[in-house]
Amino acid sequence: METLQPMAASPWPRGRAGLLAGQCPVCHAWTRGRWCAPCRQQYTVRHTRCSRCALRVPAGVAVCGECLLDPPPFGATTCVADYAFPWDRLIGRFKYAGAHGLAALLADELAQALQPLAPATRPDAVLPLPLSDHRLAERGYDQAWELARHLARRLGLPAWPQALQRRFGTPPQAEAGRAARLRQLSGAFQVDARAAPLLQGRHLALVDDVMTTGATAREAASALLAAGAARVDLWVLARTPSPAGAA
């Protein structure tokens, strides 16, 4: 496991657009950089979001009502966009269709979303939210780790792929509500005993692709905090907008 390195005192690194010509991942127009200018302007707009769970909130609101009533164990959540077009298509290709080349583009967008954060919120290390062994064997790679390792390199932070482990898989949860997910996920994560000393008193960033109800992130963050982490933040590509009855 990688040894924790001292953090740089500088603010978050600024974004880097690729300089080589290529196709925009959304409209497929040839462009110089990762996106064509029209798609970047239309689909990378930042919105006001709850600082705890990243749901959209009105301007001037820092924390949504649900997080005030039932604060999540993670300290803050940063996301790029809502889980809607074109992000759902891009993440689907990256997650299920073996489009590994999208990892760098998506990680760059997440790094851009982190820009407004104060340097004091910079974590000590980055961890992927792990897949179950079954899902890993099915897909052949862990998309959260692909994001986490690109982000860690991008931000000059250590990445610990084995620190948090998934003890068992869960049934497909796309249609499950928050309460059902919490029941299914109870005890699903554990900290590797060899990693526990590294976590003591640390501020950690947990990386995943999509946050839906937040149940998986709650369970994973709780496991890290129980093992001695001081704070866990969540960094995700997309946040599912909340319909009635979901978080």
FITIMI-548097 format. One line per 4 residues: number of its first residue (from 1); their letters; for each residue z, y, x of C-alpha. Coordinates in Angstrom, 3 decimals, decimal comma, padded with zeros to 6 digits, always signed. Example, Ala and Ser with C-alpha at 12.3 -4.5 7.8 and 13.67 -1.06 7.14 Angstrom:
<sezas>
1	as	+007,800 -004,500 +012,300  +007,140 -001,060 +013,670;
</sezas>
This chain:
<sezas>
1	metl	+000,000 +000,000 +000,000  -000,888 +003,466 +001,204  +001,899 +005,489 +002,760  +002,736 +008,771 +001,093;
5	qpma	+001,330 +011,692 +003,055  +002,725 +015,238 +002,974  +001,020 +017,403 +000,369  -001,024 +020,378 +001,389;
9	aspw	+000,554 +023,707 +000,503  -002,763 +025,088 -000,730  -003,680 +025,374 -004,423  -005,857 +022,819 -006,177;
13	prgr	-009,211 +022,395 -004,391  -012,117 +024,098 -006,094  -014,912 +022,116 -007,758  -018,024 +021,086 -005,895;
17	agll	-021,366 +020,759 -007,609  -023,823 +018,345 -006,070  -026,717 +020,009 -004,295  -029,265 +017,190 -004,540;
21	agqc	-031,787 +017,089 -007,353  -031,139 +014,508 -010,054  -031,157 +013,918 -013,801  -028,617 +015,475 -016,138;
25	pvch	-026,471 +012,605 -017,538  -026,787 +013,956 -021,091  -030,357 +015,208 -021,653  -031,871 +013,552 -018,525;
29	awtr	-033,654 +016,739 -017,492  -034,191 +017,079 -013,752  -031,724 +019,524 -012,279  -030,020 +020,548 -009,059;
33	grwc	-026,368 +019,622 -009,422  -024,612 +017,112 -011,635  -025,471 +018,758 -014,979  -028,318 +020,921 -016,204;
37	apcr	-027,158 +024,463 -017,003  -027,565 +024,215 -020,829  -025,575 +020,959 -021,081  -022,845 +022,244 -018,779;
41	qqyt	-022,518 +025,386 -020,863  -022,406 +023,465 -024,131  -020,307 +020,416 -023,273  -017,788 +021,521 -020,631;
45	vrht	-016,094 +024,253 -022,681  -012,303 +024,238 -022,293  -010,131 +024,475 -025,413  -006,498 +025,403 -025,988;
49	rcsr	-004,497 +022,167 -026,001  -000,927 +020,976 -026,368  +000,505 +020,867 -022,867  +002,274 +017,570 -023,588;
53	calr	-000,379 +015,458 -025,360  -003,636 +017,484 -025,016  -004,468 +017,639 -028,714  -006,224 +020,862 -029,651;
57	vpag	-003,880 +023,587 -030,864  -004,398 +027,195 -031,965  -004,515 +029,877 -029,287  -001,029 +030,895 -028,214;
61	vavc	+000,557 +027,527 -029,089  +001,899 +025,650 -026,064  +003,215 +022,431 -027,647  +002,121 +020,767 -030,889;
65	gecl	+004,600 +020,064 -033,668  +004,636 +016,314 -033,103  +005,505 +016,658 -029,421  +008,302 +019,075 -030,358;
69	ldpp	+009,725 +016,502 -032,778  +009,111 +013,446 -030,573  +008,528 +014,497 -026,941  +006,514 +011,947 -024,942;
73	pfga	+007,967 +010,562 -021,703  +005,107 +012,030 -019,672  +005,602 +015,639 -018,662  +002,124 +017,021 -019,317;
77	ttcv	-001,386 +015,858 -020,175  -004,657 +017,269 -018,852  -008,002 +016,232 -020,317  -011,607 +017,334 -019,966;
81	adya	-012,786 +017,215 -023,582  -012,438 +015,607 -026,977  -013,662 +012,033 -027,259  -016,934 +012,989 -028,930;
85	fpwd	-020,568 +013,448 -027,938  -021,546 +013,381 -025,109  -018,271 +012,250 -023,539  -017,995 +009,125 -025,675;
89	rlig	-021,482 +008,060 -024,505  -020,792 +008,839 -020,852  -017,432 +007,059 -020,860  -018,936 +004,103 -022,728;
93	rfky	-021,652 +003,711 -020,104  -019,105 +004,060 -017,309  -016,594 +001,700 -018,901  -018,736 -001,033 -020,435;
97	agah	-022,232 -000,805 -018,945  -021,405 -000,899 -015,243  -022,501 +002,696 -014,628  -020,358 +003,080 -011,499;
101	glaa	-022,378 +006,094 -010,416  -020,756 +008,139 -013,188  -017,308 +007,810 -011,587  -017,845 +010,713 -009,181;
105	llad	-019,290 +012,993 -011,879  -016,458 +012,251 -014,315  -013,801 +012,616 -011,632  -015,291 +015,996 -010,660;
109	elaq	-015,019 +017,180 -014,268  -011,397 +016,061 -014,426  -010,705 +017,872 -011,149  -012,223 +021,004 -012,697;
113	alqp	-009,944 +020,658 -015,719  -006,963 +020,582 -013,349  -007,927 +023,921 -011,764  -005,806 +026,123 -014,060;
117	lapa	-002,620 +024,215 -013,213  -000,148 +025,879 -010,890  +000,113 +024,426 -007,360  +003,751 +023,600 -008,116;
121	trpd	+002,550 +020,980 -010,619  +000,602 +019,102 -007,948  +001,859 +015,491 -007,919  +002,903 +013,370 -004,967;
125	avlp	+000,483 +010,528 -005,742  -002,141 +009,299 -008,191  -001,923 +005,963 -010,035  -004,466 +004,285 -012,330;
129	lpls	-003,324 +002,972 -015,683  -004,004 -000,717 -014,986  -006,130 -003,136 -016,972  -004,937 -006,589 -017,958;
133	dhrl	-006,248 -009,480 -015,849  -008,406 -010,586 -018,780  -010,051 -007,169 -019,190  -010,534 -006,848 -015,440;
137	aerg	-012,260 -010,232 -015,262  -014,369 -009,339 -018,295  -015,579 -005,983 -016,940  -015,555 -006,755 -013,232;
141	ydqa	-013,895 -003,450 -012,297  -011,090 -001,158 -013,398  -012,519 +002,130 -014,648  -009,164 +003,917 -014,341;
145	wela	-008,971 +002,965 -010,664  -012,532 +004,154 -010,081  -011,519 +007,547 -011,499  -008,195 +007,618 -009,681;
149	rhla	-009,611 +006,869 -006,253  -012,328 +009,518 -006,576  -009,773 +012,059 -007,795  -007,315 +011,210 -005,037;
153	rrlg	-009,969 +011,716 -002,368  -011,158 +014,870 -004,099  -007,658 +016,391 -004,267  -006,318 +015,082 -000,956;
157	lpaw	-003,644 +012,907 -002,586  -002,541 +009,310 -001,972  -003,654 +006,727 -004,543  -001,519 +003,641 -005,255;
161	pqal	-003,597 +001,061 -007,156  -000,942 -001,678 -007,233  +002,238 +000,316 -007,877  +002,044 -000,112 -011,651;
165	qrrf	+001,070 -003,503 -013,009  +000,185 -004,779 -016,448  +002,215 -007,850 -017,393  +000,069 -008,946 -020,325;
169	gtpp	-002,909 -007,881 -022,371  -002,837 -006,701 -025,967  -005,130 -007,269 -028,960  -008,003 -004,794 -029,421;
173	qaea	-006,358 -001,553 -030,507  -009,259 +000,595 -031,650  -008,182 +000,320 -035,296  -004,409 +000,084 -034,697;
177	graa	-002,159 +003,024 -035,469  +000,421 +004,472 -033,136  +003,343 +002,403 -034,447  +001,383 -000,857 -034,152;
181	rlrq	+000,257 +000,020 -030,643  +003,815 +000,765 -029,569  +004,957 -002,635 -030,840  +002,097 -004,463 -029,132;
185	lsga	+002,638 -002,641 -025,831  +006,410 -003,000 -025,556  +007,183 -004,315 -022,055  +003,495 -004,443 -021,080;
189	fqvd	+003,961 -002,591 -017,763  +006,127 -003,135 -014,725  +006,449 -001,571 -011,284  +005,715 -003,742 -008,265;
193	araa	+009,028 -004,315 -006,493  +007,418 -003,412 -003,164  +006,338 -000,053 -004,574  +009,645 +000,876 -006,198;
197	pllq	+011,081 +002,610 -003,080  +007,988 +004,838 -002,872  +008,426 +006,013 -006,447  +011,974 +007,263 -006,117;
201	grhl	+012,136 +010,936 -007,066  +008,338 +011,289 -006,991  +006,078 +013,304 -009,258  +003,208 +011,008 -010,254;
205	alvd	-000,133 +011,465 -012,024  -001,279 +008,555 -014,179  -005,085 +008,410 -014,608  -006,991 +006,887 -017,529;
209	dvmt	-010,316 +007,367 -019,272  -009,355 +008,001 -022,921  -006,106 +008,842 -024,694  -006,064 +007,875 -028,374;
213	tgat	-002,561 +007,614 -029,831  -000,767 +007,959 -026,502  +001,058 +004,647 -026,993  -000,255 +003,072 -023,775;
217	area	+000,571 +006,177 -021,747  +004,081 +006,295 -023,232  +004,815 +002,721 -022,232  +003,349 +003,109 -018,746;
221	asal	+005,151 +006,398 -018,078  +008,424 +004,923 -019,324  +008,091 +002,020 -016,857  +007,513 +004,436 -013,954;
225	laag	+010,441 +006,654 -014,949  +012,727 +003,643 -015,348  +011,761 +002,606 -011,794  +012,910 +005,958 -010,414;
229	aarv	+009,986 +008,377 -010,697  +011,118 +011,947 -011,369  +008,125 +012,956 -013,492  +004,885 +011,413 -014,730;
233	dlwv	+001,882 +013,474 -015,853  -001,196 +012,094 -017,556  -004,760 +012,921 -016,491  -007,499 +011,661 -018,821;
237	lart	-011,181 +012,307 -019,308  -011,094 +012,549 -023,088  -008,601 +012,927 -025,921  -009,335 +011,452 -029,322;
241	pspa	-008,954 +014,174 -031,963  -006,111 +013,429 -034,335  -006,953 +012,345 -037,880  -004,169 +012,203 -040,453;
245	gaa	-001,551 +009,674 -039,398  -002,565 +009,389 -035,692  -001,199 +011,050 -032,579;
</sezas>
